[in-house]
Amino acid sequence: MSDEQPTQRQFLVQRIYTKDISFEAPNSPAIFQDNWTPEIKVGLSSETRRPGNDNLEVTLKVSVEAKHEDKTVFLVEVQQGGLFLAQGFSEQEIEAVIGVAAPNVLFPYVREAISDLVTRGSFPQFVLQPVNFEALYAQQRQAKVAEAADESPAH
C-alpha cells in the first residue's frame, strides 16, 4: 500500500477583481430628449488562463448595448476576473469548474457593476437576467462532440 494520500478536492476563490470596465453614452444628452425604448443586446463570453500551482484565472466578459433606431443609447463592457484554486480534479472536471462554477461566482459582480454603471449614466436601472452557466456549458460540450463527429473520417 502506498502512503500517498490522494489530493483533496478543493475549489477556492483566491481573489475577485475587475480587469476592464467601460461605459459609453455617445448620444448624451440629446438622447434624453427622445422618447425611446431601446433594443438591448447582451454579449457573454469567458477566457481562461492557468498561471500555475493549480490556479485558474477566469475572466467573465459581458457587454450590454442599448440602441434606439440607429443611435447607441449606451454601451457597457465589463471584464470581471477571478483567481481560483482548483486541486484534485480531473481535466474534465476542471473544464466544468471553468465553465460553470467560476462564472457562477463572478456573475453577481458583473451584474452589479453593469447595473451601477447604467444608473450612473442617468439611465433607468438595468439588471442582467440570471444566466444558467450549467446549460451553456452542456451546449458547448454537445457542440464540441458534434464538431468532432463531423471531422472524423467515415469508415
Phi, psi and omega in degrees: 000147181268144177276353181290129176272139175296147179298129179291137180286127179221138170228106185235142174276119177272317184196145174235134186207156175271125179268323182204142180213138183212138174225129178229137172225074190295341182253019176276147000270358184301326183297334180287345179281337183275153165272116184224147171234099189287152170269126185254131174240129179245130175247141184220129176207172176217162181220144182230139172232153177240092182289353178112175179053042180062016178269145175234133171253119178245130178243120177265123183249123180230133175234142177230122179240126177250126180233146172232118188056239179257010183259137174282122175281305173205158176223124179239133175227129180228133172243109182257121182256156175215140174253123185237146172260125179229106182239146172081013181256148172288167180299321179294321178292324177299320177301320178292322177299315181293321185273338185236300188296310182297312178299327177296327177287319186281331188303315180301328179289318177297315181302314180295317181298316181295315179301316181296316181295317180297317179295320178294336176281003178074027176256160177301149182307137177235123179240122177298139176287151178303151180242133177269091183292332177296316179294319178298318179297317178298319178297318180295319179295317178297319180296320178295319179296316179296319180296318179295321179293322179292327183277339183285137182290143179283141180265000000 
